[in-house]
């Protein structure tokens, strides 16, 4: 079990928000030049959100 790292969690959440925003921009434009990379942006955002949650302090009694 790793100890929570709130500063890292905030950084990862910020990175995930940026990746999710970029994925939304690509999704909104069918002819977007980065259309082929969309699954990678989505996967990176998902992983960053998961990492942020894993490093954020959790409420008492919460099981990871």
URBEL-V58920 format. One record per backbone hydrogen bond with DSSP energy under -1.0 kcal/mol. NH is the residue of the N-H (numbers start at 1). CO is the residue of the C=O. Records with the same first field share a line. If there is no record, write none. Layout:
NH = CO, CO
This chain:
5 = 55
9 = 5
10 = 6
11 = 7
12 = 8
13 = 9
14 = 10
15 = 11
16 = 12
17 = 13
18 = 14
19 = 15
20 = 16
21 = 17
22 = 18
23 = 19
24 = 20
25 = 21
26 = 22
27 = 23
28 = 24
32 = 29
35 = 32
37 = 34
38 = 35
41 = 37
42 = 38
43 = 39
44 = 40
45 = 41
46 = 42
47 = 43
48 = 44
49 = 45
50 = 46
51 = 47
52 = 48
53 = 49
54 = 50
55 = 51
62 = 59
